[in-house]
Amino acid sequence: MRGFHPKYFGRIVGLCKGKQQARSVHNTYFEIVSAIASSGKSEIALEYLRQRIVGPITDPSERNRKATSYYNCLKNLKEVIIAQDLQDVLLYNDRQNVISIEDPSFWFYLGLLDMAQVRKRVHVRGTAYPYDVAISFAGENRDTAQALARACQATGLEVFYDFDQQHILWGKNLRQRLAEVYSQEALYMLVLISAQYPEKDWSAFELDVGKGAVRKRTEEYLLPVRLDDTDLVGLSKDVGWVDIRHSTPEAVAQLLSEKIEAQDNKP
């Protein structure tokens, strides 16, 4: 065990932190690794992991949020495995829907590893929100929205950006699904304020949903990002905002990451 600890422990911590070792992540990566470690198997079916992680949740809304988080993690799992240089010992086969441990020494180490020690090194968030942020914008500002989405994703944040979700949104009742996202499934809602924003049906709808969600949150939820000097009815001028005209998508993403980290560190 001691011989393998220096070789594997840091990599497992990185795996549990998720994409690009984000400082603020959902606990689902940690739960996936914990379920693999406790399974005692060298080949673990994704359905087994889903049952372990999502199955015990009885509340339908919480269950849906955790399922979304679980599948978001799987989407990035290959990249995370490679980033931690574990591709020779851990294989994610998304065609056969299994994760297999390819090295007996890694299987042995993982089975004996105290995951409580890993948990201390991983900043596991207590929130059940599958998305760190949902971005609301007018169609004319899609370039800025996409740049922000990619910058946030590059820091390891989970982002709801509509073009990334087309395969999920296809055929859905969009008003119902977007209302769920903007009211229940994101820790924060990024509102890209522009002259076009209040004029568009979808952005106005999303803002109404977001304002409703504010009344149910104990912390701030709506995070305004100014693209111009437009004032939004119903959004107080006293609310702090970021002006992207004097910043960059990368800087805004960094601020958001720091804000989430500060929230996570609250007692």
C-alpha positions as CSV (number, residue, x, y, z in Angstrom):
1,M,0.0,0.0,0.0
2,R,2.7,2.5,1.0
3,G,4.6,1.8,-2.3
4,F,1.6,2.7,-4.4
5,H,0.5,5.8,-2.3
6,P,3.0,8.3,-3.7
7,K,2.2,7.1,-7.2
8,Y,-1.6,7.1,-7.2
9,F,-2.9,9.3,-4.3
10,G,-2.5,12.7,-6.0
11,R,-3.9,11.4,-9.3
12,I,-7.0,10.0,-7.5
13,V,-7.5,13.4,-5.8
14,G,-7.3,15.1,-9.2
15,L,-9.7,12.6,-10.6
16,C,-12.2,13.3,-7.8
17,K,-11.8,17.1,-8.4
18,G,-13.0,16.6,-12.0
19,K,-12.3,18.6,-15.1
20,Q,-9.1,20.6,-14.9
21,Q,-9.1,20.2,-11.1
22,A,-11.7,22.9,-10.7
23,R,-11.6,24.6,-7.3
24,S,-15.3,24.3,-7.2
25,V,-17.0,21.2,-8.3
26,H,-20.0,19.0,-7.7
27,N,-19.4,16.0,-5.5
28,T,-20.4,13.7,-8.3
29,Y,-16.9,12.9,-9.5
30,F,-16.0,12.0,-5.9
31,E,-19.0,9.8,-5.7
32,I,-18.1,8.0,-9.0
33,V,-14.6,7.2,-7.7
34,S,-15.9,6.2,-4.3
35,A,-18.4,3.8,-5.9
36,I,-15.7,2.3,-8.1
37,A,-13.4,1.9,-5.1
38,S,-16.0,0.2,-3.0
39,S,-17.4,-2.1,-5.7
40,G,-14.6,-4.6,-5.4
41,K,-14.8,-5.1,-9.2
42,S,-12.3,-4.5,-12.0
43,E,-15.1,-3.8,-14.5
44,I,-17.9,-1.5,-13.4
45,A,-21.1,-0.9,-15.4
46,L,-22.3,2.6,-15.7
47,E,-25.7,1.4,-14.7
48,Y,-24.3,0.1,-11.4
49,L,-22.7,3.6,-10.8
50,R,-26.0,5.3,-11.7
51,Q,-27.9,3.2,-9.3
52,R,-25.4,3.8,-6.5
53,I,-25.3,7.6,-7.1
54,V,-28.7,8.6,-8.4
55,G,-30.8,5.6,-7.3
56,P,-31.1,6.3,-3.5
57,I,-32.5,9.8,-4.1
58,T,-36.2,9.8,-3.6
59,D,-37.1,13.4,-4.3
60,P,-37.9,13.7,-8.1
61,S,-36.3,17.2,-8.5
62,E,-33.2,16.2,-6.5
63,R,-33.0,13.0,-8.5
64,N,-33.1,14.8,-11.8
65,R,-30.5,17.3,-10.7
66,K,-28.1,14.5,-9.6
67,A,-28.7,12.6,-12.8
68,T,-27.8,15.6,-14.8
69,S,-24.7,16.1,-12.8
70,Y,-23.8,12.4,-13.2
71,Y,-24.1,12.5,-17.0
72,N,-22.2,15.8,-17.2
73,C,-19.3,14.2,-15.3
74,L,-19.4,11.2,-17.7
75,K,-19.2,13.5,-20.6
76,N,-15.8,14.8,-19.4
77,L,-14.5,11.6,-17.7
78,K,-12.2,10.5,-20.5
79,E,-10.5,14.0,-20.5
80,V,-10.1,13.9,-16.7
81,I,-8.6,10.4,-16.7
82,I,-6.0,11.6,-19.3
83,A,-5.3,14.8,-17.5
84,Q,-4.4,12.7,-14.4
85,D,-2.3,10.3,-16.4
86,L,-4.5,7.4,-15.4
87,Q,-5.3,6.2,-18.9
88,D,-3.1,3.2,-18.6
89,V,-4.8,1.9,-15.4
90,L,-8.4,3.2,-15.8
91,L,-10.4,2.9,-19.0
92,Y,-13.8,4.5,-19.7
93,N,-15.5,2.6,-22.5
94,D,-18.5,4.7,-23.5
95,R,-19.5,2.3,-26.2
96,Q,-19.8,-0.6,-23.8
97,N,-20.9,1.6,-20.9
98,V,-18.3,0.3,-18.5
99,I,-15.3,1.6,-16.6
100,S,-12.6,-0.9,-16.2
101,I,-9.5,-1.0,-14.0
102,E,-6.6,-2.3,-16.2
103,D,-3.8,-2.6,-13.7
104,P,-4.1,-5.1,-10.8
105,S,-1.9,-2.9,-8.6
106,F,-4.2,0.1,-9.1
107,W,-7.3,-2.1,-8.3
108,F,-5.6,-3.3,-5.1
109,Y,-4.6,0.2,-4.0
110,L,-8.1,1.7,-4.8
111,G,-9.8,-1.1,-2.8
112,L,-7.7,-0.3,0.3
113,L,-7.7,3.5,0.0
114,D,-9.4,5.5,2.7
115,M,-11.7,7.7,0.7
116,A,-12.2,9.9,3.7
117,Q,-8.6,11.0,3.2
118,V,-9.3,11.8,-0.4
119,R,-12.4,13.7,0.6
120,K,-10.3,16.0,2.8
121,R,-8.2,16.9,-0.2
122,V,-11.2,17.4,-2.5
123,H,-13.3,20.5,-2.1
124,V,-16.6,18.7,-2.2
125,R,-19.6,21.0,-2.5
126,G,-22.7,20.3,-0.5
127,T,-25.0,21.8,-3.1
128,A,-27.2,19.6,-5.3
129,Y,-27.2,22.0,-8.2
130,P,-25.9,20.2,-11.4
131,Y,-24.9,23.5,-13.0
132,D,-22.6,26.2,-11.4
133,V,-24.1,28.8,-13.7
134,A,-26.9,29.1,-16.3
135,I,-26.3,31.8,-18.9
136,S,-29.3,34.0,-20.1
137,F,-28.8,36.2,-23.1
138,A,-30.4,37.7,-26.2
139,G,-29.7,35.9,-29.5
140,E,-27.8,38.9,-30.9
141,N,-25.3,38.4,-28.0
142,R,-24.6,34.8,-28.6
143,D,-20.9,35.3,-29.4
144,T,-20.3,36.9,-26.0
145,A,-22.4,34.2,-24.3
146,Q,-20.5,31.4,-26.0
147,A,-17.2,33.0,-25.1
148,L,-18.3,33.2,-21.5
149,A,-19.5,29.6,-21.5
150,R,-16.2,28.4,-22.9
151,A,-14.2,30.5,-20.4
152,C,-16.2,29.1,-17.5
153,Q,-15.9,25.6,-18.7
154,A,-12.1,26.1,-19.0
155,T,-12.0,26.8,-15.3
156,G,-13.9,23.5,-14.7
157,L,-17.3,25.0,-14.0
158,E,-20.4,23.2,-15.1
159,V,-22.3,25.6,-17.4
160,F,-25.8,25.6,-18.9
161,Y,-25.4,27.1,-22.3
162,D,-28.3,26.2,-24.7
163,F,-26.2,25.2,-27.7
164,D,-24.4,22.6,-25.6
165,Q,-27.8,21.1,-24.6
166,Q,-29.5,20.8,-28.0
167,H,-29.6,17.0,-27.9
168,I,-31.4,17.2,-24.6
169,L,-33.7,20.1,-25.5
170,W,-34.8,18.6,-28.8
171,G,-38.4,17.6,-28.5
172,K,-38.8,19.0,-25.0
173,N,-41.3,21.5,-23.8
174,L,-38.8,24.3,-23.8
175,R,-40.7,26.7,-21.4
176,Q,-41.0,23.9,-18.9
177,R,-37.4,22.7,-19.2
178,L,-35.9,26.1,-19.2
179,A,-38.0,27.1,-16.2
180,E,-36.5,24.1,-14.4
181,V,-33.0,25.0,-15.3
182,Y,-33.2,28.7,-14.4
183,S,-35.2,28.2,-11.2
184,Q,-33.8,24.9,-9.7
185,E,-30.7,23.6,-11.4
186,A,-28.1,26.4,-11.4
187,L,-26.2,27.9,-8.4
188,Y,-26.1,31.2,-10.2
189,M,-27.7,32.8,-13.3
190,L,-25.6,35.0,-15.5
191,V,-27.7,37.7,-17.1
192,L,-26.1,39.3,-20.1
193,I,-27.7,42.8,-20.1
194,S,-28.0,44.4,-23.5
195,A,-30.5,46.6,-25.4
196,Q,-31.8,43.4,-27.0
197,Y,-32.3,41.5,-23.8
198,P,-35.6,42.9,-22.6
199,E,-37.0,42.8,-26.1
200,K,-36.7,39.1,-26.6
201,D,-39.4,36.7,-25.5
202,W,-37.0,34.0,-24.3
203,S,-34.6,36.2,-22.4
204,A,-37.5,38.0,-20.8
205,F,-39.0,34.7,-19.8
206,E,-35.8,33.5,-18.3
207,L,-35.3,36.6,-16.3
208,D,-38.9,36.3,-14.9
209,V,-38.0,32.8,-13.9
210,G,-34.8,33.9,-12.4
211,K,-36.4,36.7,-10.4
212,G,-38.9,34.1,-9.0
213,A,-36.0,31.9,-8.0
214,V,-34.3,34.8,-6.1
215,R,-37.2,34.9,-3.6
216,K,-36.5,31.2,-2.7
217,R,-32.7,31.6,-2.3
218,T,-30.8,32.6,0.8
219,E,-27.9,33.9,-1.3
220,E,-27.7,36.1,-4.3
221,Y,-28.6,34.3,-7.5
222,L,-28.8,36.8,-10.4
223,L,-25.4,38.0,-11.6
224,P,-25.6,40.8,-14.1
225,V,-23.0,41.2,-16.8
226,R,-23.3,44.5,-18.7
227,L,-22.8,44.5,-22.4
228,D,-24.1,48.1,-22.7
229,D,-25.9,50.7,-20.5
230,T,-29.4,49.2,-20.7
231,D,-31.4,49.1,-17.4
232,L,-33.6,46.1,-16.9
233,V,-37.0,46.6,-15.3
234,G,-37.2,44.6,-12.1
235,L,-33.5,44.3,-11.6
236,S,-32.3,46.8,-9.0
237,K,-29.7,49.3,-10.0
238,D,-28.1,48.6,-6.6
239,V,-27.2,45.1,-7.5
240,G,-23.5,44.6,-8.2
241,W,-22.6,43.9,-11.8
242,V,-19.6,43.3,-14.0
243,D,-19.1,45.3,-17.2
244,I,-17.6,43.0,-19.9
245,R,-16.7,46.0,-22.0
246,H,-13.9,46.7,-19.5
247,S,-13.1,43.0,-18.9
248,T,-12.7,39.7,-20.7
249,P,-14.7,36.4,-20.7
250,E,-11.7,34.8,-19.0
251,A,-11.7,37.4,-16.2
252,V,-15.4,37.1,-15.6
253,A,-15.1,33.3,-15.5
254,Q,-12.3,33.7,-12.9
255,L,-14.5,36.0,-10.8
256,L,-17.3,33.5,-10.9
257,S,-15.0,30.7,-9.9
258,E,-13.8,32.7,-7.0
259,K,-17.3,33.6,-5.9
260,I,-18.3,30.0,-6.0
261,E,-15.3,29.0,-4.0
262,A,-16.1,31.7,-1.4
263,Q,-19.6,30.3,-1.1
264,D,-18.3,26.8,-0.7
265,N,-16.0,27.9,2.1
266,K,-18.9,29.4,4.2
267,P,-19.5,27.5,7.4
